[in-house]
Amino acid sequence: MTHSKEIVVQHNKHVMHITINRPDKKNAFTTKMYDDLRVAIELANQDDEVNAILICGHESTFSAGNDLNDFHNHGPVGLSTATQLLTTIHSSEKPIVAAVSGVAIGVGATLLLHCDLVYAAPSTRFRMPFIDLGVCPEAGSSLLLPMLAGHRKASEILMLGDFFDTHTAIDIGLVTQEVPQDQVLTVAIQKAEQLAKKPKEALKITKQLMKSAQQHIVAEQMKKEGDLFGELLQSSQSKAIIATLLAS
């Protein structure tokens, strides 16, 4: 089953496979893609035949983040489509497995904080370049990353905004395991199918128990980040930075 051209949805062995499919634009997210991915995950959580969710991109790119041309669709107030998607991923009752190759930038990296298992190729490059765009972190990353990696490592990632590799992503708790490039998707599918065979109620409750202590505070932080992100995006500095990038 295809949900849309750029967010492709298929079902196999009680796993919903969701593929980000815009390789010509490095899988950069548009407003519609955020909406389509959110709806797919919501449907997976409502479907009794789906026990696990798999998210993957193209073998050369997981996602380069938000499409710069689409930033003007983010208003200064209210929940953006990106925040709505991230909230849905964060609150998913069913486990989410991600297969990551190529690059995972911006939201392409931060959404991994809310997945349960993440498998990445050795050559994958991650980056959270929010400050360089004149905006602030999102997806609860300003809370979750310091919790996982410690303040100084999180500062390096969020303030300097440099690329980091899969080994670093594992060290900070963003990635579960490094997998050879040609096996990333296969391994992720195997793990998703393994989860899908588990007793459903026990799996659901186990995930709830692990996330319950932080569920409310993460949701609050995501809302705060979203509001500030929207405000900063309207600033002259951020607009100038994005205009320069689009012109280059």
C-alpha positions as CSV (number, residue, x, y, z in Angstrom):
1,M,0.0,0.0,0.0
2,T,1.3,3.5,-0.9
3,H,0.3,6.4,1.4
4,S,1.9,8.9,-1.0
5,K,4.7,9.2,-3.5
6,E,7.1,10.6,-0.9
7,I,6.0,8.6,2.1
8,V,5.6,5.0,1.0
9,V,3.7,2.6,3.3
10,Q,3.7,-1.2,3.2
11,H,2.6,-3.9,5.5
12,N,4.5,-7.2,6.0
13,K,4.5,-9.7,8.9
14,H,2.7,-7.3,11.3
15,V,5.2,-4.6,10.6
16,M,4.3,-1.3,9.0
17,H,7.2,-0.3,6.7
18,I,7.4,3.5,6.1
19,T,9.9,4.7,3.5
20,I,10.9,8.4,3.2
21,N,11.1,8.6,-0.6
22,R,12.3,11.9,-1.9
23,P,15.9,10.9,-2.8
24,D,16.3,13.7,-5.4
25,K,16.0,16.2,-2.6
26,K,18.0,14.1,0.0
27,N,14.7,13.1,1.6
28,A,14.2,16.7,2.9
29,F,10.8,17.0,4.6
30,T,8.0,19.2,3.2
31,T,4.9,20.1,5.2
32,K,3.0,17.4,3.3
33,M,5.6,14.7,4.1
34,Y,5.4,15.6,7.8
35,D,1.6,15.2,7.6
36,D,1.8,11.9,5.6
37,L,4.3,10.4,8.0
38,R,2.3,11.4,11.0
39,V,-0.9,10.0,9.6
40,A,0.9,6.7,8.8
41,I,2.2,6.3,12.4
42,E,-1.3,7.2,13.8
43,L,-2.8,4.5,11.5
44,A,-0.2,2.0,12.6
45,N,-1.1,2.6,16.3
46,Q,-4.8,2.1,15.5
47,D,-4.3,-1.0,13.4
48,D,-4.6,-4.3,15.4
49,E,-2.7,-6.0,12.6
50,V,0.4,-3.8,13.1
51,N,2.6,-4.7,16.0
52,A,5.7,-2.7,15.1
53,I,6.7,0.2,12.9
54,L,9.8,0.5,10.6
55,I,11.1,3.9,9.3
56,C,13.8,4.0,6.6
57,G,15.0,6.3,3.9
58,H,17.0,5.8,0.7
59,E,20.3,3.9,1.1
60,S,22.2,7.1,0.4
61,T,20.1,9.4,2.6
62,F,17.9,9.0,5.6
63,S,16.9,12.6,5.6
64,A,18.6,16.0,5.2
65,G,16.1,17.6,7.5
66,N,13.5,20.3,6.7
67,D,13.3,21.5,3.1
68,L,14.7,25.1,3.3
69,N,12.1,26.2,0.7
70,D,9.4,24.9,3.1
71,F,10.4,26.9,6.2
72,H,8.0,29.7,5.3
73,N,5.1,27.3,6.0
74,H,6.1,27.3,9.7
75,G,4.1,30.0,11.4
76,P,5.2,31.9,14.5
77,V,2.6,30.3,16.8
78,G,0.8,27.0,17.1
79,L,2.1,23.5,16.5
80,S,4.0,23.1,13.2
81,T,3.5,20.0,11.1
82,A,7.0,18.9,12.2
83,T,6.2,19.3,15.9
84,Q,2.9,17.4,15.3
85,L,4.9,14.5,13.7
86,L,7.5,14.5,16.4
87,T,4.9,14.4,19.1
88,T,3.2,11.5,17.4
89,I,6.5,9.6,17.1
90,H,7.2,10.3,20.8
91,S,3.8,9.1,22.0
92,S,3.6,6.0,19.7
93,E,2.4,3.0,21.7
94,K,3.9,0.6,19.3
95,P,7.7,0.2,19.0
96,I,9.5,2.1,16.2
97,V,12.7,0.8,14.5
98,A,14.8,3.0,12.2
99,A,17.2,2.1,9.5
100,V,19.7,5.0,8.8
101,S,22.2,5.4,6.0
102,G,23.9,8.4,4.3
103,V,23.0,11.5,6.2
104,A,20.6,12.3,9.1
105,I,20.5,16.0,9.5
106,G,18.2,18.3,11.6
107,V,14.8,16.6,12.1
108,G,16.3,13.6,10.3
109,A,18.6,13.2,13.4
110,T,16.4,14.4,16.2
111,L,13.4,12.2,15.4
112,L,15.7,9.2,16.1
113,L,15.7,10.2,19.8
114,H,12.1,9.0,19.9
115,C,12.6,5.7,18.1
116,D,13.1,2.5,20.2
117,L,15.8,0.9,18.1
118,V,18.1,2.6,15.6
119,Y,20.5,0.8,13.2
120,A,23.0,2.9,11.2
121,A,25.6,2.3,8.5
122,P,29.3,3.1,9.5
123,S,29.5,5.9,7.0
124,T,26.3,7.7,8.2
125,R,26.8,11.4,9.1
126,F,24.6,13.1,11.6
127,R,24.2,16.8,12.3
128,M,21.9,19.1,14.3
129,P,22.6,22.5,12.7
130,F,19.8,24.5,14.3
131,I,21.9,27.4,15.6
132,D,23.6,27.8,12.2
133,L,20.1,28.4,10.8
134,G,19.3,31.0,13.4
135,V,16.8,28.8,15.2
136,C,16.8,26.5,18.3
137,P,16.8,22.7,18.7
138,E,13.5,20.8,18.4
139,A,12.1,17.3,19.0
140,G,12.9,17.6,22.7
141,S,16.6,17.4,21.8
142,S,17.5,20.2,24.2
143,L,16.3,18.0,27.0
144,L,16.9,14.5,25.8
145,L,20.4,15.0,24.4
146,P,21.9,16.3,27.6
147,M,20.2,13.5,29.5
148,L,21.7,10.9,27.2
149,A,25.1,12.4,26.4
150,G,25.8,14.8,29.2
151,H,25.8,18.6,29.0
152,R,29.3,19.1,27.4
153,K,28.8,16.5,24.6
154,A,25.3,17.9,24.0
155,S,26.7,21.4,23.8
156,E,29.2,20.3,21.2
157,I,26.5,18.7,19.1
158,L,23.8,21.4,19.5
159,M,25.9,24.6,19.8
160,L,28.8,23.9,17.4
161,G,26.5,22.0,15.1
162,D,29.2,19.9,13.4
163,F,28.8,16.6,11.7
164,F,29.4,13.5,13.8
165,D,29.8,9.8,12.9
166,T,28.0,6.6,13.8
167,H,30.4,5.8,16.6
168,T,29.6,9.1,18.3
169,A,25.9,8.5,17.7
170,I,26.2,5.2,19.5
171,D,28.2,6.7,22.4
172,I,25.6,9.4,23.0
173,G,22.7,6.9,22.8
174,L,21.2,8.1,19.5
175,V,22.0,4.8,17.7
176,T,21.6,1.2,18.9
177,Q,24.1,-0.5,16.7
178,E,26.4,0.0,13.7
179,V,25.5,-2.3,10.8
180,P,27.3,-2.8,7.5
181,Q,25.9,-0.6,4.8
182,D,24.4,-3.4,2.8
183,Q,22.7,-4.9,5.8
184,V,21.2,-1.9,7.6
185,L,17.7,-2.3,6.2
186,T,17.8,-6.1,6.5
187,V,18.8,-6.0,10.2
188,A,16.2,-3.3,11.0
189,I,13.5,-5.4,9.3
190,Q,14.6,-8.5,11.3
191,K,14.5,-6.5,14.6
192,A,11.1,-5.0,13.7
193,E,9.7,-8.5,12.9
194,Q,11.2,-9.9,16.1
195,L,9.4,-7.2,18.1
196,A,6.1,-7.8,16.1
197,K,6.2,-11.5,17.4
198,K,6.3,-10.5,21.0
199,P,3.1,-10.6,23.2
200,K,1.5,-7.3,22.2
201,E,0.2,-6.1,25.6
202,A,3.4,-6.9,27.4
203,L,5.4,-5.1,24.7
204,K,3.1,-2.1,24.9
205,I,3.2,-1.8,28.7
206,T,7.0,-2.3,28.7
207,K,7.4,0.7,26.4
208,Q,5.0,2.7,28.4
209,L,6.9,2.0,31.6
210,M,10.2,3.0,30.1
211,K,8.9,6.3,28.8
212,S,6.3,7.2,31.5
213,A,8.8,9.1,33.7
214,Q,9.8,11.5,31.0
215,Q,6.6,11.5,28.8
216,H,5.1,14.7,30.2
217,I,8.3,16.7,30.6
218,V,9.5,15.8,27.1
219,A,6.1,16.9,25.6
220,E,6.4,20.2,27.5
221,Q,9.9,20.7,26.2
222,M,8.9,20.0,22.7
223,K,6.1,22.5,22.9
224,K,8.5,25.1,24.4
225,E,11.1,24.4,21.7
226,G,8.4,24.6,18.9
227,D,7.2,28.0,20.1
228,L,10.7,29.4,20.3
229,F,11.7,27.8,17.0
230,G,8.7,29.5,15.3
231,E,9.6,32.9,16.8
232,L,13.3,32.6,15.8
233,L,12.4,31.5,12.3
234,Q,10.6,34.9,11.8
235,S,13.7,36.8,12.9
236,S,15.6,38.9,10.3
237,Q,18.8,36.9,11.1
238,S,17.3,33.5,10.4
239,K,15.5,34.8,7.3
240,A,18.8,36.2,6.0
241,I,20.6,32.9,6.7
242,I,18.0,30.8,4.9
243,A,17.8,33.2,2.0
244,T,21.6,33.0,1.6
245,L,21.5,29.2,1.7
246,L,18.7,29.0,-0.9
247,A,20.7,31.4,-3.2
248,S,23.9,29.4,-3.0
